[in-house]
């Protein structure tokens, strides 16, 4: 009796759910192995440019602070 109740869900799983699951799994694996899309690559390059600009700004701010308040690094390290 218990086996009869399990046969229908098992058949539905094997016929419907498992193939969809496998298709989606291997599609996502293929997308990962293909690498970045052109849009993602452009976004990555834009982020790299922004990070470079921020790095230059930080260096400029540190140079200004070094000239105006030479002790700022020592004060910051103690906190």
C-alpha distance (Angstrom), angle and dihedral (degrees) to the residues before:
residue distance angle dihedral
X1 . . .
X2 3.82 . .
X3 3.78 90.5 .
X4 3.80 91.5 54.8
X5 3.80 90.2 56.2
X6 3.81 92.0 52.9
X7 3.81 98.4 46.8
X8 3.83 96.4 73.2
X9 3.85 95.9 50.0
X10 3.82 90.9 44.8
X11 3.82 92.0 51.1
X12 3.81 91.6 46.8
X13 3.79 90.2 49.3
X14 3.80 93.5 49.3
X15 3.80 95.2 44.2
X16 3.81 101.2 39.2
X17 3.79 114.9 13.3
X18 3.81 102.3 37.3
X19 3.84 96.6 53.4
X20 3.82 92.3 47.3
X21 3.79 89.9 47.0
X22 3.81 91.8 51.0
X23 3.81 93.5 46.2
X24 3.80 92.4 51.0
X25 3.80 92.1 44.6
X26 3.79 95.1 52.9
X27 3.81 92.5 41.5
X28 3.80 90.1 56.6
X29 3.83 90.4 46.5
X30 3.81 89.8 52.8
X31 3.81 92.1 49.2
X32 3.80 91.4 51.2
X33 3.80 92.4 49.5
X34 3.83 92.2 50.2
X35 3.80 91.9 64.8
X36 3.78 128.5 -145.5
X37 3.77 123.8 -8.5
X38 3.80 118.9 -128.7
X39 3.80 90.2 -102.2
X40 3.81 92.4 51.0
X41 3.81 90.5 46.7
X42 3.83 90.4 51.6
X43 3.82 90.6 48.9
X44 3.80 90.4 49.4
X45 3.81 91.4 51.4
X46 3.80 90.2 48.4
X47 3.81 90.7 51.8
X48 3.81 90.3 48.9
X49 3.82 90.2 52.5
X50 3.81 91.1 48.6
X51 3.81 91.2 49.1
X52 3.82 90.6 50.7
X53 3.81 91.0 50.6
X54 3.81 91.2 48.3
X55 3.81 90.0 49.8
X56 3.81 90.5 52.7
X57 3.80 90.9 48.3
X58 3.80 91.6 50.5
X59 3.81 90.7 50.3
X60 3.82 89.5 50.0
X61 3.82 92.4 49.0
X62 3.81 91.3 48.1
X63 3.80 90.4 50.3
X64 3.82 90.3 50.9
X65 3.80 91.5 48.2
X66 3.82 91.0 47.0
X67 3.80 90.8 54.6
X68 3.81 97.1 42.1
X69 3.80 100.0 36.1
X70 3.81 112.4 15.6
X71 3.82 92.4 -178.2
X72 3.82 95.9 57.6
X73 3.81 93.8 100.3
X74 3.79 93.3 52.3
X75 3.82 91.4 47.9
X76 3.80 91.6 49.2
X77 3.82 94.2 48.7
X78 3.82 92.4 55.2
X79 3.81 92.7 56.3
